[in-house]
Amino acid sequence: MAMANQQDKHQQQDLEIRETLKHIRNKILVMSGKGGVGKSSVAAYLSVALAQKGFRVGLMDVDLHGPSIPGILGLKGNIRPGANQGKALPVDYLPNLQVISIQSLMGEENRDTATIWRGPLKIGVIKQFIADIEWKALDYLVIDSPPGTGDEPLTVAQTIPDARAVIVTTPQEVSLADVRKSINFCRQVNMEILGLVENMSGLVCPHCKKVIDLFKTGGGMLTAKEENLRLLCSLPFEPRVVKNGDEGKMDLLDDPEAPITREFNKLVEAVAAVAPIQKDYISGAPEEKEFPARKKGSSDEKVVVVPVSGEKLSSHFGHCEAFAFVTTEKGKIVRTDMRESPGHEPGVLPRWLYEQGADVVIAGGMGDRARQILADNGIEVVIGAPMDPAESLVNQYLSGTLVTGKNACDH
């Protein structure tokens, strides 16, 4: 009887895991063959950068013996009971970034307590991180794994079969030898590898500005070529990463001129490019997966929306003063209404425009995420329009004479 009950519990947990994973579009395992290569920092910065781009992100720290994610983020607070019985809520770092770590379960007062666990217990905890945590619908779940190819990455591979790996290394051979083991691990468990990240690839001298190759250079690129993989980025050695990690700060990404920020943006763009949000998944309001159905007027009627500042088109639709809603019938303008912008929080503007009945949006610039959400919900998007008055742009659109240029938005 006890064995049957245990089997029922395992089956129920497996069912809950499958249900949770259905609402997480992309799962990214950040791993390394060797410790000390900056894997956790890469996972933390990647999660924050994706969230800053408007994606809904979860960060799961499965390094059960040495959890460092809460410290890197400066994250305080423990998990709280969820709305469903037996479930818990992850800790919010940003409105669209949730984090779970063993440290969040043990509490701040026990942060120095050693976790002395064998394989079966670790496997159970990782499965609980998925089954017993109330994750919101996520665009990305980033998983920070301990170094090596042991219980934790193997559990992730078996529990999340569509997870994809980002493998972190440093340029020297002792690290690359272990990275090749990680590559072989992924291939043996049929886990797709998004690419390699070469970390600590060079230190820019603060005095003479020359690059000092502390751990050699080019090893990541050579290994990527040999293994027929993509080198996602080469991150320079940046002392501020160490300082910020000790202080729990993440403001390094706010410096667009920093070499590490420019290089790290390549990683973010590569992850977003090779693991895009599919068209059957809509990131709208925080708790909703799909936009609600809406009633449409006559087939001859079309509502064209133009973001404006002053009397002319605003160069970036997310930071405009207001929106001009231009109603047309049979190819002619019949009415123009000005409506105040509801704000620039992730996912708000596309949903609001949809609910306001927009059929077309004419903009100077717009981020890829907003464009995708609008297009996925049947709203035509015209990018690169000139800074003309709203009604003039609509007339040009209706007559087929609207000339567009480059997207004025850089993200």
C-alpha positions in Angstrom: 0.0 0.0 0.0 2.8 2.4 0.9 4.6 1.7 -2.4 1.3 2.3 -4.3 0.9 5.7 -2.5 4.4 6.6 -3.4 3.8 5.8 -7.0 0.7 7.9 -7.0 2.7 10.9 -5.6 5.3 10.5 -8.3 2.7 10.3 -11.0 0.9 13.4 -9.7 4.2 15.3 -9.5 5.1 14.3 -13.1 1.6 15.5 -14.2 2.1 18.9 -12.4 5.6 19.3 -14.0 4.1 18.7 -17.5 1.3 21.2 -16.8 3.8 23.8 -15.6 6.2 23.4 -18.5 3.3 23.9 -21.0 3.2 27.5 -19.9 7.0 28.1 -20.3 7.9 28.6 -23.9 11.8 28.5 -23.8 14.0 26.7 -21.3 17.7 27.7 -21.2 20.1 25.7 -19.2 23.3 27.7 -18.4 26.0 25.1 -17.6 29.8 24.6 -17.5 32.2 21.8 -17.1 34.3 23.7 -14.6 33.6 25.9 -11.7 34.7 29.5 -11.4 34.1 30.4 -15.0 31.3 32.9 -14.3 28.4 30.7 -15.2 26.0 32.0 -12.5 26.8 35.6 -13.4 26.0 34.9 -17.0 22.7 33.3 -16.0 21.8 36.2 -13.8 22.7 38.9 -16.3 21.0 37.0 -19.1 17.8 36.8 -17.1 17.8 40.5 -16.2 18.6 41.5 -19.7 15.8 39.4 -21.2 13.4 40.9 -18.6 14.5 44.4 -19.4 13.5 43.7 -23.0 10.0 43.0 -21.9 10.1 39.2 -21.8 8.6 37.3 -18.8 11.4 35.4 -17.3 12.0 32.9 -14.5 15.4 32.2 -13.1 15.8 28.8 -11.4 19.0 28.2 -9.4 19.6 24.4 -9.2 23.1 24.8 -7.7 21.9 23.3 -4.4 25.3 23.2 -2.7 26.5 26.6 -3.7 23.6 28.8 -4.6 24.9 32.2 -5.7 22.0 33.7 -7.7 20.4 35.5 -4.7 23.7 37.1 -3.7 24.5 38.2 -7.3 21.0 39.8 -7.6 21.0 41.2 -4.0 17.7 39.3 -3.7 16.1 39.3 -0.2 13.0 37.5 1.0 11.8 33.9 1.0 9.2 32.1 -0.9 5.6 32.6 0.1 2.5 30.4 0.0 0.7 30.5 -3.3 -2.9 30.7 -4.2 -3.1 26.9 -4.8 -2.8 24.5 -1.8 0.7 23.1 -1.4 2.2 25.6 -3.9 4.7 28.4 -3.2 5.4 31.6 -5.0 8.9 32.4 -6.3 10.6 35.6 -5.2 10.0 38.6 -7.4 13.1 40.5 -8.6 11.4 42.6 -11.3 7.7 42.7 -12.1 8.5 40.2 -15.0 11.4 38.3 -13.4 10.8 35.6 -10.8 13.6 33.7 -9.0 13.7 30.4 -7.1 16.8 29.2 -5.2 17.4 26.8 -2.3 18.5 29.8 -0.3 15.0 31.3 -0.7 13.7 28.1 0.9 16.2 27.9 3.7 16.0 31.6 4.7 18.6 34.3 5.0 19.5 33.2 8.5 20.7 29.8 7.2 22.7 31.1 4.2 26.0 29.6 5.6 24.5 26.2 6.4 26.0 23.4 4.3 23.7 21.4 2.1 24.8 17.8 2.5 22.5 16.0 0.2 22.9 12.8 -1.9 21.5 12.4 -5.5 17.9 11.3 -4.8 17.2 14.2 -2.5 18.7 16.7 -5.0 16.6 15.2 -7.8 13.5 15.6 -5.7 14.2 19.2 -4.9 14.8 20.2 -8.5 11.5 18.5 -9.5 9.8 20.4 -6.7 11.2 23.7 -8.1 9.0 23.0 -11.1 6.0 21.1 -9.7 5.4 22.9 -6.4 6.2 26.5 -7.5 3.5 28.8 -9.0 5.4 30.0 -12.0 3.6 32.5 -14.2 3.4 31.9 -17.9 7.0 32.6 -19.0 8.7 33.4 -22.2 12.0 32.1 -20.8 13.0 29.9 -17.9 16.8 30.3 -17.3 18.3 27.5 -15.2 21.6 28.0 -13.4 23.3 24.6 -13.0 26.3 23.7 -10.9 29.5 22.8 -12.8 30.0 19.4 -14.2 27.7 16.7 -15.6 26.2 15.2 -12.5 22.8 14.9 -10.9 21.6 18.4 -11.4 22.1 18.9 -15.2 21.0 15.3 -15.8 17.8 15.9 -13.8 17.1 19.0 -15.9 17.7 17.1 -19.1 15.4 14.3 -18.1 12.7 16.5 -16.5 12.7 19.3 -19.2 13.4 17.4 -22.4 13.1 20.6 -24.6 15.7 22.5 -22.6 18.5 24.0 -24.6 22.1 24.7 -23.3 24.3 27.7 -23.1 27.8 26.5 -22.1 30.2 28.9 -20.4 34.0 28.6 -20.5 37.1 30.6 -20.1 39.8 30.6 -22.9 42.4 28.4 -21.2 42.7 24.7 -22.0 41.9 23.4 -18.5 38.5 25.0 -18.8 38.0 24.0 -22.5 38.8 20.4 -21.7 35.9 20.4 -19.2 33.7 22.2 -21.7 34.1 19.5 -24.2 32.8 17.1 -21.6 29.7 19.3 -21.2 29.2 19.3 -25.0 29.4 15.5 -25.1 27.0 15.4 -22.1 24.4 17.4 -24.1 24.8 15.3 -27.1 24.4 12.1 -25.1 21.1 13.3 -23.5 19.9 14.8 -26.8 19.9 18.4 -25.5 20.3 21.1 -28.1 23.2 23.4 -27.6 22.5 27.1 -28.4 26.2 27.9 -28.3 29.3 28.7 -26.2 30.1 31.8 -24.1 33.7 32.6 -23.6 34.0 34.5 -20.4 37.0 36.4 -19.0 38.5 36.6 -22.5 40.7 39.7 -21.8 41.3 42.5 -19.3 41.4 46.1 -20.6 44.1 47.8 -18.6 42.6 50.9 -16.9 45.8 52.9 -17.5 47.1 52.1 -21.0 43.8 50.6 -22.4 45.6 47.6 -23.8 44.0 44.2 -23.6 45.8 41.7 -21.2 45.0 38.1 -22.0 44.9 36.7 -18.4 43.5 33.3 -19.5 44.8 33.2 -23.1 42.4 34.2 -25.9 40.5 32.6 -28.7 40.0 29.2 -27.1 36.2 29.5 -27.1 36.1 30.3 -30.8 38.5 27.4 -31.7 36.4 25.0 -29.6 33.2 26.2 -31.2 34.6 25.7 -34.7 35.9 22.2 -33.8 32.6 21.2 -32.4 30.5 22.9 -35.1 28.9 25.2 -32.6 28.2 28.9 -32.4 30.3 31.2 -30.2 27.6 33.4 -28.8 29.9 36.1 -27.3 33.3 36.7 -25.8 32.9 38.6 -22.5 36.0 40.6 -21.4 37.2 40.3 -17.8 35.4 43.2 -16.0 36.3 43.9 -12.4 32.9 45.6 -11.9 31.2 42.3 -12.3 33.1 41.0 -9.2 32.3 44.2 -7.3 28.6 44.3 -8.3 28.3 40.6 -7.5 29.5 41.1 -3.9 27.2 44.1 -3.5 24.2 42.5 -5.2 23.9 45.1 -7.9 23.0 44.6 -11.6 23.5 48.1 -13.0 26.4 47.2 -15.2 24.0 46.5 -18.1 22.9 50.2 -17.8 26.3 51.3 -19.2 25.9 50.9 -23.0 29.5 52.0 -23.6 31.0 49.3 -21.5 32.7 46.6 -23.6 31.2 43.8 -21.6 27.7 45.3 -22.1 28.1 45.6 -25.8 29.4 42.0 -26.0 26.7 40.7 -23.6 24.0 42.2 -25.8 25.2 39.8 -28.5 24.4 36.9 -26.2 20.9 38.3 -25.4 20.2 38.9 -29.1 21.5 35.4 -30.0 19.3 33.7 -27.4 16.2 35.7 -28.5 17.0 34.8 -32.1 17.6 31.1 -31.8 14.9 30.6 -29.1 12.1 33.0 -30.3 8.7 33.3 -28.9 6.4 31.2 -31.1 3.3 32.7 -32.7 0.9 30.5 -30.6 2.1 32.2 -27.4 1.1 35.7 -26.5 2.7 37.7 -23.7 -0.1 40.0 -22.8 -1.2 41.0 -19.3 0.8 39.3 -16.5 -1.7 36.6 -15.8 -3.2 36.0 -19.3 -1.9 33.9 -22.1 -4.2 35.1 -24.9 -5.8 38.4 -25.8 -9.6 38.4 -25.5 -11.9 38.2 -28.5 -13.1 41.6 -29.7 -16.0 42.8 -31.8 -15.2 44.4 -35.1 -17.2 47.0 -37.0 -18.0 47.2 -40.7 -15.5 45.7 -43.1 -15.2 49.1 -44.7 -14.1 50.7 -41.4 -10.4 50.7 -40.3 -8.8 52.2 -37.2 -5.3 53.5 -37.9 -3.2 54.4 -34.8 -0.3 56.8 -34.9 1.9 57.6 -31.8 2.4 61.4 -31.6 4.4 64.0 -29.8 3.1 67.5 -30.3 1.3 67.3 -33.6 3.6 64.9 -35.4 4.6 61.3 -35.3 6.7 60.3 -32.4 9.9 58.5 -33.4 9.4 55.7 -30.8 5.9 54.4 -30.2 6.5 53.3 -26.6 7.6 56.8 -25.4 5.0 59.0 -27.2 2.9 61.7 -25.5 -0.4 60.3 -26.9 -1.9 58.2 -29.7 -4.0 59.5 -32.5 -6.8 57.0 -33.3 -7.8 57.8 -36.9 -11.1 56.1 -38.0 -11.5 55.6 -41.7 -14.4 54.4 -43.9 -14.1 53.3 -47.5 -10.6 54.8 -47.7 -11.4 58.2 -46.2 -10.8 59.7 -42.7 -14.0 60.3 -40.8 -12.8 60.9 -37.3 -9.6 61.5 -35.2 -9.5 60.9 -31.5 -6.5 61.6 -29.2 -5.9 59.2 -26.4 -3.3 59.3 -23.6 -0.7 56.5 -23.5 -1.4 53.9 -20.8 2.3 53.5 -20.0 5.3 51.6 -21.2 5.3 48.5 -19.0 6.0 45.2 -20.8 3.1 44.0 -22.8 0.8 46.9 -21.9 0.7 48.9 -25.1 0.0 46.0 -27.5 -2.9 44.8 -25.4 -4.3 48.3 -24.9 -4.1 49.0 -28.7 -5.8 45.7 -29.4 -8.6 46.4 -26.9 -9.1 49.9 -28.3 -9.8 48.4 -31.7 -6.7 49.2 -33.6 -6.3 47.6 -37.1 -3.1 49.3 -38.2 -0.2 51.0 -36.3 2.0 53.5 -38.1 5.3 54.1 -36.2 8.7 55.5 -36.7 10.3 52.8 -34.5 9.1 49.9 -32.4 10.8 47.0 -30.6 10.7 43.5 -32.1 8.7 42.2 -29.1 5.8 44.7 -29.5 5.8 44.2 -33.3 5.4 40.5 -32.8 2.6 40.7 -30.3 0.6 43.2 -32.5 1.1 41.1 -35.7 0.2 37.9 -33.9 -3.1 39.5 -33.0 -4.0 40.6 -36.5 -2.8 44.3 -36.2 -0.9 45.5 -39.2 2.4 47.3 -38.3 4.1 49.9 -40.5 7.6 50.8 -39.4 9.9 53.6 -40.4 7.3 56.3 -41.2 8.4 59.9 -41.5 7.6 62.4 -38.8 4.5 63.9 -40.4 1.2 64.8 -38.8 -1.0 61.8 -38.0 -3.8 62.4 -40.6 -1.2 63.1 -43.3 0.4 59.7 -42.6 -3.0 58.0 -42.6 -3.9 59.6 -46.0 -0.5 58.4 -47.4 -1.2 54.9 -46.1 -4.7 54.8 -47.6 -3.5 56.1 -51.0 -0.5 53.7 -51.1 2.0 56.5 -51.2 3.5 56.2 -47.7 7.3 55.9 -47.9 9.0 54.1 -45.0 12.6 53.9 -44.0 14.6 52.1 -41.2 13.2 51.2 -37.9 14.0 54.1 -35.6 14.0 51.7 -32.5 17.3 49.9 -31.6 15.9 47.1 -29.6 
